[in-house]
Amino acid sequence: MQDALLALTRYWTERGCVVVQPYNTEVGAGTLNPATVLRVLGPEPWRVSYVEPSVRPDDARYGENPNRLQTHTQFQVILKPDPGDPQELYLGSLEALGIDVRAHDVRFVEDNWASPALGAWGLGWEVWLDGLEITQFTYFQQAGGMTLDPVSVEITYGIERIMMALQGVDHFKDIAYAPGISYGEAFGQAEYEMSRYYLDDADVEANKRLFEEYAAEARRMLDARLPVPAHNYVLKCSHAFNVLDARGAISTTERARAFGRMRGLAREVAQLWAARREELGHPLGLAEAPAAAALPEAFAEVTESSTLLFEIGTEELPPAEVTRTVEAVGKAVTDRLGATRLAHGAVEVHGTPRRIVVLVPDVAPREPDAEKTVRGPRVSAAFDADGNPTKAAQGFARGQGVDVDALGRVTENGVEHVALVRTDPGRGAVEVLSGLLGDVVSELRSEKNMKWNDPKLSFTRPIRWLLALLGTTPVPVAVSSLAAEPKTRVHRTADVPVVEVSTADGYLEFLAGHGIDASAELRRAAIVARAEELAASVGGVVDFDGVLDEVTNLVERPTPILGSFEERYLELPAQILTTVMRKHQRYLPVRAQDGSLLPHFVAVANGEVDADLVRAGNEAVLRARYEDAAFFWRADLRTPLEDMKAGLEKLTFADKLGSMADRAGRIATLAGRLAEVVGAADDTLVRAGALAKFDLGSQMVIELSSLAGVMAREYAERAGETPEVARALYEMELPRSAGDALPSSTPGALLSLADRFDLLAGLFGIGANPTGSSDPFGLRRAALGAVSVLRAFPELKDITLTKALSLAAQELEVSAEALDVAREFTVRRYEQQLLDAGHDHRFVNAVLPLAEAPAVADATLTQLTALAGDADFAALVAALQRVRRIVPADTVGEYDPQALVEPAEVALHKALADVPAGVTGLAAFTAAAIGLTGPVNTFFDEVLVMAEDPDVRRARLGLLAAIRDLAAPVLDWQALGTALG
């Protein structure tokens, strides 16, 4: 291992990095060393590399866990500014470690980093070596709450992980640290003893005093304008907090207060450092931005229709962004081409993690000329009575650069104007495309954008090259510092990673020849076909659920590889195994014909690799993951459920809403109150409520949060709880997403509703409303889940949205306005569900007033859809709409029948009296009220509603208002429009 550290140090110093020492106080990551967190601030260039022992008390495992240490070794690199090729430099460093990047599967997998305590965030990747995360690779965007310019590249190597993979050992203790000395022999004692200290023996009161003293000293140093010692004491403060956290001595309130205090100090340190460097005149100089690219003064001409090829080359895009960017670029190119006069064929767009490829056949060589009529003043104003041009005509002609004699005339809307017909010459295709394609690139955006070394561009990941050809003719495209060239980049591990492209024709085949499948459909089909073939070889079938789309967009040329694991791991619950495979590793599980798991999986590598080497690496990674899971499983089974539940006190839910224990208590109380509304209280609900969310305190769920609910069921069953209680605890977490399974039991449904309505009332109450695409607490998902459960349980229809939110608010401080917003938000989710299901938007709008009870609205929608083609129903709708249109909204539905004397109004009064009271449901109401149709129409034909006699007018309006009010609770009749009439 020491040789690896020396090799990395040598590699990066040869590339301009200075070497600094590990920091002389505990840090949780190399990022916190001032050589990173302070040096990334400001405009000075900075390249550094160093080893950093990173101390994380909460990861202490007494040296027993093969993959977790309280002190692990990071190798940290900062490149400021971004050099333009940091990924290539990084791959070179792996080769310096002796890793054959051509044989191994080295992958850049989306991973966005944020540290609220530092006011810092960045976008980048985890780097995988045959499925093992070995490096964090980040483009810093902010630090200390300050936007960074220039942007720094941070590369953080996990040395123990790398060495375990290279040396083929399963436990960190077995790493060969130096000749004849293992890691365990060198550091095992320290690992055990520091774990003992952090988990068992650290003096809580002493560390609380240290926290206060360190924070006070940091404050004093800030006041003295000394950012370096201030930062030192912020780090000490942070470590004291981490020790207390590992000892379980931090309450929710203390956590929020301590985080706020450390965050404020860290931001002040950053701002003071930046100010001090400016005062010192930036001793390291100023980083220079790359020069802007320039377009030629003249553009090439083509003489015949040709295919346009345009490629936007990027560093690895997040899988979801591949699909989104293909759609966005396709629309942008289509719209912009449509705004020109350039004839062209259909726009075709493909995407991989590293490129967006646009192909447009039959692009005309140039635009046709166009005549453009420029309208001037009216003829009556352009010439005087003698026909001489006025100043208006002369000014117009002068503005167009012609003599008055050249002006013609045009008539618009019956008025004659002077005008000039100009010929607008068509531009050559190359010139048109040059500007058009540049605009497409400069306007590219994603949901989460970043900056890199380019001063003007912003996108989800850096754009590194552009390729534009019209047939065989290069199209000049210049965007900020990027200039298109007739070249593309293929696999970084290819013998020639940058290749010339001579023609747009056959480009997809050209890429395929270089091991790149640009079509996502082809990649997906290749994965499915080969994975099914591999699974069949061991008598299984592939479970593609959940990760196929992601895997398709993680590779440019899929290479499925069959892997195996030891059968003893099948003793763990299957959902643990599949969650690890899918969530952590993006593997495809293999199942037997009966659906049970087989000890196999399919990993999808990128491009040509040594299949045996990659298989062995992925198997080792999965084995380590399963060992972790088995470790957590065994530890949790030894822990009483009540102890896990007690652990929720340490888990913060949200600012102003207390701990997760507080939230669990509110859920139990709310579930009981909801049960009282529908008469569904029972012992199962009471017991499940008492255990609500207990599994969030388990080691397994802390590590694999998506297993919440699953582990509650597993642990409850093994602890002797009834099957009904275990099922209710599991179903409380359902549904997790749109289309997920719903609870099947009433206690499970009530807990699920309580969970979601507590979330909605609480977070809307503190103003944490979703904004745009930002929904960090999953409130859209919570609202959809609540609606879905209410729709699935018609027997719970008395639990209306307003009732549920009001009951949830009893345990919180929530304004009436916030509850109204939460209710409307939930109704809109229900509306969207119905529209997404393909229901007529008029029918959806008609039942929305009933969305208070979604099951009632559902039943009404079903009946409305069935009645829509019925002529009698259409006539009733038309009659009721006539009533609603004429009656003022504030008219009370009361009248004196004695004031009605006309036969038509008396008949309408009698028809209304014949409608039985208390009819519910659209179908029943229609059957009962159908007799109103004729009398309503006759009334309007024969009676003047707005009679001069105020008593008569009042009675007639009251009669109509009574009909309106009778029908109002059933449906929004006006929303149906006139189509049914």
Buried (B, 14 or more C-beta within 10 A) or exposed (E): BEBBBEBBBEBBBEBEBEEBEBBEBBBBBBBBBBBBBBBBBBBBBBBBBBBBBBBBBBBBBBBEBBBBBBBBBBBBBBBBBBBBBBBEBBBBBBEBBEBEBBBBBBBBBBBBBEBEBBBBBBBBBBBBBBBBBBBBBBBBBBBBBBEBBBBBBBBBBBBBBBBBBBEEBEBBBBBBBEEEEBBBEBBBEEBBEBBEBBBEEBEEEEBBEBBEBBBEBBBEBBEEEBBEBBBBBBBBBBBBBBBBBBBEBBBBEBBBEBBEBBBBBBBBBBBBBBBBBEEEEBEBEEBEBBEBBEBEEEBBEBEEBBBBBBBBBBBBBBBBBBBBBBEBBBEBBBEBBEEBBBBBEEBBBBBBBBBBBBBBBEBBBBBEEEEEEBEBBBBEBBBEEEEEBBEBBBBBBEEBEEEBEEBEEBEEEEEEBBBBEBEEEBBBBBBBBBBBBBBBBBEBEBEBBBBBBBEEBBBBBBBBBBBBBBBBBBBBBBBBBBBBBBBBBBBBBBEEEEBEBEBBBEBBEBBBEBBBBBBBEBBBBBBBEBBBEBBEEEEBBBBBEBBBBBBBBBBBBBBBBBBBBEEEBBEBBBBBBBBBBBBBBBBBBBBEEEEEBBBBBBBBBBBBBBBEBBBBBBBBBBBBBBBBBBBBBEBBEEBEBEEBBBBBBBBBBBEBBBBBBBBBBBBBBBBBBBBEBBEBBEEBBBBBBBBBBBBBBBBBBBBBEEBBBBBBBBBBBEBEBBEBBBBBBBBBBBBBEBEEEBBEBBBBBBBBBBBBBBBBBBBBBBEBBBEEEEBEBBBBBBBBBBBBBBBBBEEBBEBBBBBBBBBBBEBBEBEEEBBEBBBEBBBBBBBBBBEEEEBBEBBBBBBBBBBBBBBBBBBBBBBBEEBBEBEEBBBBBBBBBBBBEBBEEEBEBEBEBEBBEBEBBBBBBEBBEEBEEEBEEBBBBBEBBBBBBBBBBBBBEEBEBEBEEEEBBBBBBBBBBBBBBBBBEBBBBBBBEEEBE
